[in-house]
Amino acid sequence: MPSTIVVIGGGPAGMMAAINARANGARVILIEKNQRVGKKLGITGKGRGNITSMVDREQFIASYPGNGRFLYSVLNEFSNYDLIDFFAAKGLKSKVERGQRVFPESDRALDVVNLLYKEMQAQKVEIRLGQPVEGLSIEAKRVRGVICSGQKIKADAVIIATGGLSYPATGSSGDGYRWARDAGHRLIALRPSLVPLICQEEWVKELQGLSLKNVEASSFKEDGTLINRDFGEMLFTHFGVSGPIILSMSCDIGRYLYEQKKPVPLLIDLKPALSQEKLDERLQRDLLKYSRKKLKNSLGDLLPKKLIPVIIELSGIDGERDCNTIKREERKKMVELLKGLQVTVVDTRPVAEAIVTAGGVDVKEVNPRTMESRLVQGLFFAGEVLDIDGYTGGFNLQAAFSTGFAAGKYAARKGESPP
């Protein structure tokens, strides 16, 4: 008689787990408390669905700071290439873009959701929507099922794939963490990752809405040691900074803020393609070109309009002065600002605004090959509920798919031998 598997959560990890458990001969019940599956998956990558990355294996592992090596086995069993082939075989072609990011050719994350949903239907997965699970049934350190709507659903194995705490509007409420803790698992402190950053400086509010392209940002520890550096696009907000490179950098910056409780200097090189000498020459040309104009009206060729008054104020130069009165030392101060505009990061935005949740079920208590609990037989974990978080670029979705694939495969085998 085939084993019965209950999957809790209809996100990428849960749907992949359900599909693979069914492919391995199990009867599968997927329970999702929302009225539809894949709510968060449908908005990933700004709705385009950055499903994975095409970087090499070592870089893939390095893109999960902290616990990347935990994923070695599952990435070997179900790699980024396997994921792309899985979707292609079912009619969803993909494309590789800048930074080795992989998207559906259609640029629609909802196409990924729909494919997974239809595959579950085709595999005859029993899908129960709008039914919140209340808890697990565990006896003698073995899972026996789940409690749903006051009724016990018996199961040979249960896969918790409930996601994290980010994007609560999509149904992420942290239920899986509570069940894991009740089962005896240790939880690593939950915090936001891939999240906008809060800055101390008041002047950032003046730049709200300003997007900067082709800049380089660098963050540092208290002793001056580099935390990380990235190049690309960023955005000023009313509270600090955001945008692609900031979200990516926030993974390591957030960890430092959490562990050290100390502010992080963030230096923004507005002109990374130019050395200080070349930038000084460029600034000299502009000041000569507009020699009879006031300084505040002469920097439009070099900087966005919104940024000019801030740079002038930070330089300590009177913007009403004519350009032909600007001295060498004053020009040098402006060049230094353009090559290292500093903001002080004091915190991250709340986890509800994060793309993913850092922390979660301690991976030391989970078998890295099968995703089964080392504490409770038949209990499996997949996806963001685990203490795994990666950088932007498709890494978090790949981790969800790979852990879900493994959990589904090995959970399906739990009914092959008697309890």
URFEN-V417389 format. One line per field, one symbol per residue. ss: DSSP state (@ for helix, = for strand, . for the rest). psi: psi as a letter, one per 20 degrees, with the letter a starting at -180 (. if undefined). burial: 1 if it has 9 or more other ideal C-beta (glycine too) atoms within 8 Angstrom, else 0. A space follows every 10 residues. Layout:
# URFEN-V417389
ss: ???
psi: ???
burial: ???
This chain:
# URFEN-V417389
ss: ...=====.. .@@@@@@@@@ @@@...==== ==........ @@@@@@@..= ===...@@@@ @@.....@@@ @@@@@@@..@ @@@@@@@@@. ...====@@@ ====....@@ @@@@@@@@@@ @@...====. ..=======. .=======.. ====..==== .......@@@ ....@@@@@@ @@....==== ===...===. .@@@@@@... ========== .....===== ======...= ==.@@@@@@@ @@@@@@@@@@ ...======. .....@@@@@ @@@@@@@@@. ...=@@@... ....@@@@@@ @@@@@..... .=@@@..@@@ @@@@@@@@@. ========.. @@@..===== =.@@@=.... .==...=.== =.@@@=.... ....@@@@@@ @@@@@@@@@@ @..@@@...
psi: pqqppppopk agggghgggh gghjjqppop pphriqrkgg hijqkkihmn haqjrrgghg gijnpfkhhh igghhhhnrh ghgghgghij joqrqpapjk ppqqhikohh hgghghghhg ghikpopoqk npphaqoppl kppiaqopki qpoqqhqpoo ljaciqmhij jojjghgghg ghijqppppp rqqmqqqpqh phihhhjpip ppqlrpppqq rhjippgrqq pcqrpqriic qarghggghh ghghgggghi kqqopopooi mhiprhghhg gghgghhghk hjrqgijjjh ihqqghhghg ggghijqoii qqhiiprghh hghgghghim opqopirrrr hhiqhrpqab poihjpoihi jqqihopipq qqbihqmppr rqjihhhghg gghggggggh hhihjiqq.
burial: 0011111111 1111111111 1101011111 1101001111 1111101111 1110000001 1011101101 1111101111 0011001100 0101000000 1111000111 1110111011 1010101110 1010011100 0111111100 0010111111 1111111101 1101111011 1010101101 1111111110 0011001101 1100111111 1000001111 1111111001 1111111111 1111111100 0001111111 0100010011 0111011001 1011110110 0010011111 1111101010 1110010001 1111111111 1011100110 1011111111 1110110111 1110111111 1111111111 1111111111 1111111111 111110000
